């Protein structure tokens, strides 16, 4: 579903991603972890071309995301990839319901009544049907993030990207967002998640990618990664986590 081939990314003289070769299979949940500044968020933001790459190829569902194309074509491709940000990015002047209805209506031309029905189903799915008419400022951080997940799902994407979706949340709200992500994973959604939630990684991921200094140093199933990490940097990362 998502493929990285010899991907390199630079910011000026700083090399942010180095020779990334990796794949996320259809229906697979991949968790990307590693220390701060390791390139995790940069990597996930290259998938839908929020970040440009210097060289290599990234394909999503068979489409080359970094091929030369016009902005209209790029926006069409982007609309097929669900992206959940750290900071929710909801429209503050729209209700939860309208936030979820917006893209299907404006991008896909779905009729208002149909978009509304679908949006209500999705808000119910994330446990927020009762908050449909609330505005973002009236919602907790965890509720806003669940609306953001519903909004991403409204475009019926074949894959979902999560960029540290719980890092801006108070600890008691983290669980409600992870519960929604767990249910998506159990429904077979292809997911790529940058997260510091190692319990979630251990329980839900099919693969864990460990990054440092712009490289994927280790790719393993969760049991192997958490019990027998191979790379010394991964071993150090996990022992630091345990000591905290």
N, C-alpha and C positions, 0 to 999 in steps of 0.2 A: 504493500500500500504506500509506504514511504521509503525512498531509497536515496542514500547519500553516496556519491561516487567521487573520490579524490577532492573533497570540498576544502577550500582554503578561503579564509576571510582575514582581511587586514583593516586596522584603523590607523591610517598613516603608516608609521614605522612599526606599529605594534601588531604582531600576528595573533589574532584572536582565535582562529580555528586552524588546525594543522592536519591536512591529509585525512579527513574524516571519511571512512568507508563503513557503512552500517545500513541495516534494513529493519523496518518494522513491518511484520507480516499482517495480512488482513485478520482482524479480530484479536490482535495481540495487544497487550498492555506493556509498554516499555516505560520504566521510570529512570530518569536521568538524574544522577546525584553527584555530589562532589563539593569541594570547598568553595567559598565565595570567590568570584573572579575566575572560575575555572573554564568559563565559556558555555555553561549550560543554557542560560537564557538566550545568548547569541545564537546557539545552535538551533533552538526551537523557533526562534524568530526568522531564521533563514528559510524555514519550511514553507511559510506563506509569503515570503519575500518582504517582510517588514525590515529585514536586513539584506543588503546585497552581498553576493560573494565575489571573490576575486577570480576563482577558477573552480572547475568541477561541475557536477550536475546534481540536481535534486529533483526527483520525480515524485509526484503524488498521484496515485491512481492512474499511473501511466502518462501523466502530463509533466513536461519539463517546466518547472516553475521559474527558472532563470533564463529561459530562452528569450531572444528579443521579441517584444510584443508591445502593443499599445496599452494605455492605461485602462481602457474599457475591457480589453481581453483579460488583463491581469486582475481587475476587480471581479470579473466573472469567475476566474479560477479561485481567487481568494474566498469568494462567497461559498465555495464548496468545502471549505476547511473550517471547522469550528475552532475558535480561539478564545480561551478564557484567560483574562489578564489578572495580574496581581491586584490591580486597583479597580476592579469591577467595570469601570468605563460605561456605566449606564447613562442615558440621557436624563438629566435631573428634572426637566420640565415635563416628562412623560411618566404615566403610571407604569407599574410593573407590566400590566397587560399590553399597553401600547409599545413598551420597549421590545416585547417579544414579537408583537405583530408587525413591527416596522419593516424589517428586511424582506420577509416573504411577500408583503404587499408591493414594496418599492423596487425590489430587485427581481422578484419572480413573477410579479403581476398577479398575485393571488387576490381573489375578491375579499373584501373586508369581512364579510360574515364567516367565510371559510377560515381566514387567518385568525379570527377571534376564537372560533371553536378549537382550532389547533393550539393556539396560545393557552387557552384555558386548560386543555389536556396536559400541556407541558408544565404549566404552573402547578397543576395537581400532582404531576409526577415528581416534582421537586419539593412537594409538601407546602406549597404557597398559594393554593387556590383562594384561600380566605383573604389574601393580601393583594389580589389582582388589581384593585383600584388604588392601592397605596402608591405614593411617590417614593423614590429612592431615599430621600431625607427622612422618611417615616419608617424606614426599615433598618434593622441591624446589619452589621457588616456581613454576617453569615447569610442573612436573607438576601441581601443585594447580590452576593456571589452566586446564590442559587438561581436568582432571576437571570444573571448573566449566563449561567449554564443553559437555562431554558431558552434564552435568546439564541445561543449558538446552535442548539438542537433544532430550532425552528426552521433552519435552512436544510435540514435532513442531510448533514454532512456525512461522507463516508469515513471521516477520521476527525478526532478531536485532539486539540493541543491545549495543554494546561501549563501556564508559566507561573509557577509558585502560587497556586490559587488560594492557599491558606496563609501565606506569610504576612498579610496585612490584617489578619483577624485576631481577635482576642482568643485565648486558648479554649474557652468554653464553646466558641462557635466553630472551631476547626472540625469537630466530629460531624456536625450536620452537613458540611460540604463534602467531607470524605465519604459519608454515607451515600450521597447522590452519585459520587464518582464510582463507588463500589457497585452500585446497581447498574450503572452504564456498562461497567466492565463485565458484569455477569450476563448482560444482554448481548455481549459479543461486539461492543463498539471498539474499533481500533483507536487506541489512545497512546499519546506520548506525553508524559508528565514530568516536568521539572519540579521537584519537591524536596523539602527537608524532612518530610514525614516518613521516617524509616519504617515505622510499624505498617503504614499503608503499603510501602514498597514490598515489604516482606510478605504481606498477606495477599496482595492483589496483582502485583507485577508478574508477567511471564518472563521478562528479562530486566536486568538492572544494568545500565551503562554507568560506569564510574568515569568521571572526567577530571582532569587537572591540566592546567596550562594549555587549554585549547585542544587537548587530545582525549580520545576515548581510550583509557588505559586498560579497562577491563569490561567485558560483557559476559554476563553469566546469569544462570537462573538464580532466584533469590536465595535458595537454600545454600548453594555453593558460595555465592557472594558473601553472605552474612556469616557463614560458618568457616569457610576455607578460602578467603580472598587470596589471589595469587600475587598481585602486584604489591610491592612494599608500600607504595603511596596509599593504596586502598586499605592495607592492613593498618597503617598509621591513622587514617581517617576514621576507621571503625573503632580503633582503640581509644581515640580522642572522644568519640561519641559516647562510648561506654563509660569513660571516666567522668563525663559530665552527668 
